[in-house]
Amino acid sequence: MTRRELLAGAAATAVLRAAEPDWPKTAAEAVGYLRDYIRIDTSNPPGNVTGAAAFLGKVLAKEGIATERLDPGPAGKANLLARLPGSARKRPLLLLSHMDTVPADPAAGRPILSAARSA
C-alpha cells in the first residue's frame, strides 16, 4: 500500500466517523420531544389539536423542514402538512397520524398527561 492510499483511507475513515450520529444524544432528544408532545392535551372531545400542530411545526422547522398548517374546519381542528423532497428513483412514502386522543383515565394512578416513565 502506498503512502497516498494509506492517507486516503485514513481521511475516508475520519469522514465516516464524523458522519456517525451521536445515538445516545439522538435518543434523548427523541424521548424529550415525545414527552413534550404527550403533555399537550388533545383529548377528544373537544379534540383541540392546534397546540399539537404548533409544537410539531416548531420541531420540523428546527430541522429545516417546511410545513403548511391547514385549519379548514371548526376552531381547534387543524392539519399539519410537511414534505421532504424526494427523487424520481423511488416511490414516495406517506406518514399519517392523528393528533387528537381519547381522554385518559384518572384512576390509572398517574397524573394525566404526565408523560412519566413506568418502572
Secondary structure, DSSP 4 states (H G I P E B T S, - for coil): --HHHHHHHHHHHHHHHHHS--HHHHHHHHHHHHHHHHTS--BTTTT--HHHHHHHHHHHHHTT--EEEE--SSTT--EEEE-----TTS----------BPPP-GGGSS-TT--PPP-
